[in-house]
């Protein structure tokens, strides 16, 4: 199929679209590449073949997939195969309809979609969560590198007129400084995701500073475009473009934003957004790109602004992501990156090295200025040196997102092909080197290492007990409140401060968000179980008669990073213990229902990195129902049993239940299992165990606490007594690791199904155990 297009002077241009295959001309079968569709297919096929082949080798040495896209582009470029040059002129003699036009259009489309989705998935709240420091960094990191403009006249008399005229050469140096001064949010987000530190303190700090920097960047980009039009086209056109941008922004925020909110309000809770609305939003983003180009702006400006007004998360944000994210990231983005790199001729960088030497110097100077501008305020605000360096490097990272700027100045003839090739190689080096350097500088686990004792064992008896309880689902609420009621007391001398953290899986945004309850949006409160849960915790606080305070937060985060949000909040709230639900679920009658592997992985990660003690609560239903039964008149409403064998985790569990004795509704029984073996009297763990139990052995020391001892000879006897005790109590509290007593579990450890619960906890949470007992498995703070 052919198409005939008439250009401005009515000269017909024949544009071949599809062929009849190799048999159309058997003597010259390659003529099928004179048709746009077969040519596009072979171009895309080559791109993905080289990407797969490249990444097959590079992934073995830890190189990211983005770097593989770039290297594939270099191999397909003028250095090796020169696909773009060989494709040009195949389809039509008209330069506007050459063989690369369709591929280039797909590349631009991929960039538009990527920019829109990244803006959509990035929370705007992130700019305001870290105080003054990100604001200072964002402002300094934008303006400080601009001092490099003072060196643009360096060796200007040595600019070869055969390379480019003096005026153009100075403009190239200006373009270098401007493009290297920018910090693009997608670049920062990408490197944080690659390093898996998006939820860490420096991750949030870097994102916040980047958003501040981007605000200045967008404003300067608009002003630069208007200035270029004013200078090179006409004054009237420049004024028209400026007015068009203002009108566009007003339409987006005053018209499009209410429409988007109307779409969200029309969508029933828990139901997906209608496809016609989702498609309409995408078409709006594409139309905004056309509008931007029409008025001489960068084609990514429109999608960037449109993405800002669409709320992240469900229902609309997640619908857009689920429908277009995989296609964009796995198909259009690789094509876009590879095609951008294919335009670069790396050999020109070497043959014209003397001409671009000053440009390389300006790039290095801008990098140093940006590093200093980010490093200085971090050190001033008392951040550790390693973390300060990590933030500075992250904000100086240049990646594939910057190709939009590079191609823009290349197409406008502000930079030469040699300079463009240098910038591409510079981005490739960033993609390969920066992640390795950052992994050496910063380990996110170090943030949660706490050298202070934050556990219940070392807490003063009358001091404020800080508890952080985490919830995943509505059924976790009753169990959490039932447990917290055991620690509450009408005695104001034993206060508890509860921090409730609702964990919500991140769906429609890329940046994690931690929101205080009093700052949440109205829609969040009314469209989820969180509002009902807050009422239940408020009732619990009122029943505590001023001895209980409750603070609530909601964390939107990725499953693999939720433990970082928990650890961060635990540090901020000076928490002594974190309580998390187990991944094992039970029906109302105590029958096993299912295992949630994602929650189990979260609990294991939390046990490794928590800055305080951790308790994993396994609720079979009976305990939470009985604990929340406020109509009961029984003196000892809840029976709590403690199995004490030995070790710091058991001592922490013992300290926890000692706090429960102030609640008249709780009766505690401590059962110590003694093994028939000789232990050196001077063994420190043994001494500490006896010290913790000393007050329990004194008759009448604690009215509602009983203490008994049982002699054990083997692991089989342990299993038997644990099975017996499981039918005696509403809640069993056990330590995760029994320290020096662990060797006595020979024969039990081989059958552990849930290692995060330890041997005893796993036995009590077993599917086969016919008991209604709930279990709290305690691990004491792991100190460095």
N, C-alpha and C positions, 0 to 999 in steps of 0.2 A: 504494500500500500504506500502511495506517495502523496505528498501534500505540496501544493504550490503556494508560496508566500510572496507577496509583492512588497518590496521595500519602499523607501520614501520617494525614489525617482521612478517608481512603477516598473522596476526591473524584476522579472520573476526569478525567485530562488526555489529550486526543487529540493524538497526535504524528504528523504526516503525513511520510512518508518519500519515496516516489516517486510521480510523476504519470503521466498518459497523454499528456502533451505539450500543445502549444498548442491542440490540437483538443478538449481536455477541456471547455473553455468558450470558444467562439469569440468571444463578446461581451466577455469579460474574460480575454484570454490570459495576463495577468500573474499570474493566480492560481496559476500553476505555482510561483511563488516562495513559496507557502504550504507547499510540500513541502521537506523538509530537503535532499534530494539535489540537485535543480535549484538551490536557493539556494546551497548550498555550491559547486557548479560555477561559478556566475556570480561568486561572491565570489573564488574562486581565479583565475578568468579575468581579472577586473578587476585583481587584485594583480599578475599577471605582465605584463599589458598596460602598466600604469603603470610597472612596473620597467623593462621593455624601452625604453619611450619615454623615460624619464628618463635611463637610462644611455646611450642613443644620443647624447644631447647632452653629458652630463657627462664622458664618457670622453675627449672631444676636448680638455678642459682638464685632464686628469690626475686627476679625482676618482675615488675608489675605488668599487667596486661596492656595498660596504656602505653608503656614503653614499646611493647611488641607492635602495637598499631603504628607507632612512629617509625620504627625500624623497617617495618613492611613498606611504609610509604617511601623511605629512602631507597629501598631496593627497586621499587617500581618507578622511581623518579629518574631524572637525567643521568644519575650516577651509574645506573645499570640497564634497566629495560626501557626507560623513557616512554612509558605508556601514554602519557598525555600528549606528547609530541607526535607519536605515531598515530594516535586516534584523531588528531586535529586534521580537518579537511577531508576526512573519510566520508562524511555524510553530505556536506554541502560546502560550496566554495565561499558562502557567506560566513564571515567570522562570527556573527551572532548565532549561527546555527551549526557550528562545527561539532565534531564528534564528542567533545567534552561538555557540551552545554547541558545535556540531560544529567550526566554524572555530577556536574557542578551544582545543578538545581537540587539534586538529592542531598548533596553535602550541605548546602545552605538550609534546606528543610530540617536536616538532622540537628544543626546548630540551633535553629529556632525552637524546635521541640525540646532539646536539652535545656536551653536557657529557661524556657517557660516552666518545665517540670522541676528544675532545680530551685527556681524562685518560689514555685508553688509549695514545694516540700520543705522549705526553710522557714522556720518560725520567726516572725518579726519580733516576738517578745525577747528573743535572745540578746537583742541590743541593750536591754535595760536590766539585766539580771546580775551584773557584776560590779556595780558601783562606778566610781570615778575612773578607775584604772583603764578600762577599755576605751572610754571616751578620750582620755589623754593619749593613749597609744594610737587610736584611730586618727586623731587630728595630726599628731606629730608624724606618723608614718605616711600621711598624705603630703604634708607641706615640706618636711625636711628633705626628701629626695629631690625636690624641685630646685634646691640649691645647686644641683648638678648643671642646671642651665647656665650658670655662671662660667662654666668651662667649655661651652659649645664653640667659642671662638678660638679654642686652643689649636695652634698650628693650622689656622684657617688658610694661611697663605700657601700651605702645601697641598691644598685640595687640587687634584689634577682635573683640569677642565674636560679631559677626555673621559674621566670617570663620571662627573656630573658638574654642572655649573656651580659657582660659589654659593649663590643664593639657595639652590636646591640642596647643596651639601650641608649648609647650616640648618636647613629645615629637617634634613635627615637626622642630625644630631638632636634637635629638639624632639622629634618623634621618638627617638630612642629613650630619652629621659622620661618623657610623658608615659610611654607604654610600660617602662620598667618601674615607674612610681606607683602604678595602680596595683590594688589588691582585690582580685575578683573573688567574690563569695564562693562560687562553685569550685574554684581551685583550692581554697582553704578547706571547704567541706570534704572534697575528694581526698586530700592527704590525711585528714583526721579519720575518715572512714577506713582508709587503707591501713592506718596504724592502730585502729580500734581504740582510739582515745577521744572519741566524740563526746563522751559523757564525763571525761575527766575535768579537773579544774582548769588546766591550761587549754583544753579543748573549748570549753565554754568561754574562756577569756579571749581566745583567738577569734572565735566566731563573733563575739560581741564587738571587738575592735574592728573586725573586717566589715561588719555592717555599717559602722560609723564611717569608715574609710570609703565604702561604696557610695554612701550618700553624697559625699563631696565629689566622688568620681563621676557619678551620673550627671550632676550639675555641671561639672567642668566639661564633660563630653558634649552636652547640649550647647554650652556656650562656645566651645571650639568649633562645632559644626556650623553654628550661626555666624561666627566670625569668618570662617573660611568662605561661606557663601557671600557674606558682605564684601569680602576682599576680592574674590575671584569671579563672582557672578554679577550680582547687582545689589544695591541697597534695598530696593523694594522686595526682592526675593528673600533677603535675609530677614526683613521685618515680617514678611508673610510666614516664613518658617518658624520664627519665634512665637508668633501668635498661634500658629497651628499646634505647636507643642503644648502651649498653655491650655488651649481648647481641649486637646486630647487628654491631658491630665485631669481637667475638670470633668470631662465626660466619664472617664474611668472611675473617679472617686464619687461623683455625684449621681451618676446614672447606672453604670455597670455594677458598682458595689451594692446598691439597694436591690438590683435585679438578682444578683448572686444570693443575697440574703433571703430574698423571696423564694428562690428555688430551694434553698436549704429548709426554710420553714414549711414549704409544701411537701417535703419528703417525710413520710411517716417514720417514726423512730424504728430503727432496726431494718428499714427497707432501703434498697439501693436507689440512687438517683436515676430518673428516666434517661434512656440513651439519648433522646433528642436534646436534653439539656446539656449532657456531657459533650456531645458533638457540637452543640452551639457554642460552648465555651472554647473548644479547640479552634473552631472557625473564627471566633473573635480574636484569639491570639494570633492566628495567621493573618487575619485582616489588619491587625494592628501593626504587623511587620511591614505589610504593603504600604500602609499609611506613613510609617516612619521613613521608608525609602522615598515615597512621593515628595516628602518635604525635607529631603537631604539629610536625614538622620541615619544612624546605624540601624540595620534591620533588626538587631536584637533589643533595641530600646522599647518597642511596643510590647513584645511578649514579657519583657522584664517588668514593666509597670502593671500589665494586666495580671501577672502572677502575684503581685503584691496584694491585690484586693480580694483574692480568693482564700477563704479560711483554710488553714491546714487541717488535715485529719478528716474523719468522716463527717457528713456523707459525701460531699462533693469532691474534696481533695483526694480522698482515698479512691473514689470512683475513677477520677482522671488518671491517677497513678496506676491502678490495676489494669486499666484498658490500654494505656500507651507507654508505660514505663519500660516493659521488657522489649517491646519493638524498638523503642528509641535507643535504649542502652546497648542492645545486642545486635542491632542491624544498622540503624541510621548513624549512631555515634561513631562506630568503627570506620564507616565509610567517610564520614566527615573529617575525622582526624587524619586518616590515611591520605585522602585527597589533598588536604592542606599541606601535608609534608611532601607529597608528590610534586608540588609546585616549586619546591626548593632545589637548587642546584648546589650541592655541597662543595663541588670542585671549584665553583666560582669564589667561595669563601677563601680558598687557598691561593688561587691565582690572583685575586684582588686583595690579598691580606693587608698589604701596605695601605690601601685606601680605606679599609674599615678598622684600622688599628685604633684610631681615636674613638670609634663607636664601641669597640670592646672595652676601652678604658672607661668610657662613660657608663657602660653597663655595670662594670665592677664598682665604680664610684657610687652609682645609685644604689647598688646592693649594700655597700658599706654604710651609706647614709641611712638607709632603711633599717638595717640591723641595729645601728646605734639608736635611731629614733624609737625603736621598739624595746631595746634592751634597757636604756636609761630609766624610763618610768617604772619598768618592772623591778629594777634594783632599788629605786627610790621607795617603792611601796613594799620593800622587804621580801620580795619573792626570792627563793633560793636561786643561785647562779645557774644551775643546770636547767631549771624550769624557765628562767628568764631567757636563756639561750634558745631553748626549744620553741618558746612563743615567737621569738624574733625570726627564727628560721622558717617556721610555719607561715608567718605573714610575709616572708620574702620568697616563698615558693612560686615558681612560674611553671605553668603546665599547659595542657592542650586548650584550656579555656581561653588562654591569652592569644590563641591563633586568630580569634576574631579581630583583635586589635592589629595584629601583625599583617593579616591579609588586607585589612582596611587601608592601612598606610601604604602597603605595597601597591594595591589597585589605584590609589590616589597619587602614585609616583613620588611619595615622600621618602621612601627608602629604596635602595637598590636591591637587585636579586642577591648579591653577595651578603648584604646585611640581613636580608630575610632568611637566608640559609643559616647564618650565624645564630639568629634568634631561635630557629627551629632546633639546631644542635644544642643550644643552651637549655631549651626546655627539655630536650631528651636527657641531658645530663642531670637536670633537676629531678626528673622522674626516676632515674636510676640511683642517684647518690643520696638525695635528701632523706628518703625513708630509712635508709641504712643509718645515716648520722643520727636521726631522731630516735631511732630504737636504742642507740648507744647512750644518748643523752638522757632519755626520759623513759622510765618504766612506770606506767600508771598505777601499778600495785604499790609503789613507794609512797604514793599520796596517802594511802590508808594505813601505813605502818605508824603505830602510835606508841611512843615511848612512855606515856603516862599510863597508870593502871586504871582502866575503865572496865571494871567488872563489879559484880555484887559482893564478892568475897571481901574486897578491900574497901567497900563503901561503909561509911560511918552509919551506925544503927539508926540514927534519927535524921539522917540527911535525905535530901530529895532523891527518890529513885526515878531515874530517867529510863523510860521504856519506849522503844520504837517498834510498832507492830505493823506488819505489811499485809496487804489484802490483794488478792487477785480476782476473786469472784464474790458474788453476794453471799454464798454459803459460808465464806470465811468470817463474816461479821459476827455472827452469834458466838462462834468458838472463841474469837479474840476477846469479845466482851466478857464471856464466861471466865476466861483465864484472868483477865485484868481485875475482875471482881474479887478474885482470891487475894489479890495484893492490896486492895483498897481497905481502908479502915476508917471508922468515924473519929478515930484519934488523930487530931491535927499534928501530933508530933511525928507522924510517919506518913508524910505526903508522897504522892507519886505524880510524875509528870509524863503523860502519854502523848507520843507523837504518832499519828496514824498516817500511813503512806499507802495510797491507792495506786497500784501498779497497772498501767494500761499499755498494752502492746501498741507500738508505733506502727501506723498504717499509712497515713497520707502525708507524712512530712519526713524530712531526713534528719532534722535536728531535734535532740531530746529537749523536753520542756519539763521543768519542775515548778509547779504552781501552788502557791499558798491558797487555802480554801477561800479566804476572803477576797482573793483577786481573780477567782475563776469567773468565766463568762456565765451568763444566765442560762445559755443553752446547755452548757456542760452540767449544770446543777439539775436541770429539769429533765434531761434526756438520758440519765444513767441512774444506776443504783446508788451512786455516791451521795445524792441528796438524802435518800432514805437512811443510809448508813450514818450520815452526819447527825441526823435526828436521834438515832439510837445511841451514838456516842455522847451526844449532848445530855440525853437522859441519864446515862451512866455517870457523867460528870456531876449532874445535879444531885444524884443519889449519894455521891461521895462527900457531901456536906463540906465543901471547900478544901477537902484533903486531896482532891483529884483535879488536875487541869488537863485539858485535851487540846491539842493542836493538830490540824489536818492538812495534808498535802496530797497532790496528785502528780505522779510522774508518768509522762508519756515517753516511752523509751523502747529501743530494740530489745528483743529477748536476750541477746548475748551481752547486752550492756546494762541490764537492769540492776545487777549487783553493784555497779559503780554509783548509780543514783542512790541506792540504799546506804552505801558506805559514806558518800558525801554528806547525806543528811544526818547520818549517825554522828559524824564528826562535828557538824555544825551544831547539833543539839546536845553535845556532850553526853551521848547515850551510854548507859551501862550495859544494856542488853537489847538485842534485836530479836523479835519474835516473828517467825515466818511460817506459813502453812506448808505442810508436806504436799508432795505431788500425788500422794495416794488418796483417792476419794472413796467414800463409803455411802451407802444408801441410808435412809432414815432409820431402818431397822438394824443397822450395823453390818450389813453385808458388803463385801468388796465390790466396787463399781469399776474403777479404772485407775491407771497410772498416768500422770502428766509428766512426760519426760522433760519438757521445757522447764517446768518448775523444779524438777529434780536437778537439772544442770545448773539452774540459778542458785539453788541451795548449796551445791558443791562449790561453786565459785565464791559464794558468800563466806562459806566456812574457811576458805583459803585466804581471803583478803579483808575480812571484817576488822574494824578498829576496836571492837569491844566483844563482849560475850554474845553468843548466838543460841537461840532456842528454836527448835523445829517442832511445831505442834501438829500432832496427828489426831484428828477428831473423828471418832466413830459415830457421833451424833448424840449419844446418851449424855455425855458430859455437858455439851453446850445447851441442851434442853433443860437439864437439871440445874445448871448454873444460872440460867436466866429465869428460873421459876421463882419469882419474888413473892408468891402467895404462900410458900411453905413456912410453917411455924416451927420447924424442927431446929433444935439448937445447933446440931452439927449437920448442916445440909450437904456439905461436900466432903467426901473422904479422899484424901490425897496420900498416896504411898510413895516412898522414896527407897530405891534400891541402892545401897551404898557398898561399893566394893573397894574403892580406893582410887587415888589419882586426882589431879587438879580439876577435871571436869566433874567428877562426883562431888568434890568439895564445893564447886560453884553451884551445882544443883542443890546441895544441902543449904547453902547460904540463901538461895532463892526461896526455898520452902520455909526457912526460918522467918522470912518477911511476912509469910502468910499467917503466922500465929496471932497476929493482931486483929485478924478478921474472925469474929465469933462464929461465923457460919462454917468455918473450915476446921477439920480435924486431920492432923498430919501423923502418919506412922512412918518411922525410919527403920528400915530393915537392913542391918549390916550382915553381909555374907563373909564369913571368915573361912579361910582355907587352911587345911592341916599341913602347914609347911613352916619351916623356920625362917623368920625374918630378922635380920640384924636390928637390934634395938636402936642403933645409931642411924639407921636408914632415914634420910631426911623426909622422903615421901610418907613413910610410915608414921613419923613424928607429927607431920602436918595433918595427916588423917585423924590421928587420935586427938590432936588439939581441937580440930573442928567438931569432934563428937563429944568433947569433954562436958559441955554444959547439958547435953542430952542425957548423960548418964546419971546426973544428979536428980534424984527423985523430987518431983514437985517443982523443978526449975521452970518448966513450961507446962501450963495447965492442959493445953489442947495438943500437945506433941508427945507421942509415945515412941519408945526406942526399944528394939529387940535385936538379938544377935542369933544367927543360925550358922552352924558349922557345915562346910562343904568339903567334899573330897575330890570332885571331878567336875568337868563341864556338863556331864549328863545330869548331875544333881542340881547344877545351876539352872539348867533348862526346866527341870521339874518344878523347882521352887518358884521360878519366874512365872511359869504357867499357872501355878496355884494362886500366886499373888494377883495375877491379872483379873481374877474373878472377885477380888475383895475390895477393889477401890474404883472410884469414878475417874481418877487421873493418876497416872504413874509418872514420876519425874526421875529421869536417869541421866547419868553422864554418858557422853559419846565414847570416850576413851578411858579405860580404867588403869592406865599407867602400868605399874609393876605387877598388877594382878592379871594383865592381859594373857600371859602364857597359860593361865588356868582355863582358858576358853578353848583349849585344844579339842577339836571335834565340832565346835560351833562355828568357827570363823569360815570354814569351807562352805557353809550354807547361807552366808550373808547375801541377801538379795539387794538391799538398799544400804550401800556403804556409808552414805551420809548420816545414817542413824546409829552407827556402831553396832556391836554384837547384841547387846541387850535391847536396844531400841528397835533393831530389825526384828528380833524375836517377838516383841510385843506388838509390832505393826504387821506381822505376818498375815497373809490372806487366810491361812488355814486355822488361825487361832480363833476359836469360838468364844469371843469375849466382847463386851461392850466398852472396855476400858479405853480411854484416850491416853495419849502418851506425849510427854514433852521431853525431847532429847536436848541436853545442854552441852555446849562446848565453851570452855572459858576462853577469854581473850588470848589470842596468839600474839605474843610480843616479840619484837625483833631482838 
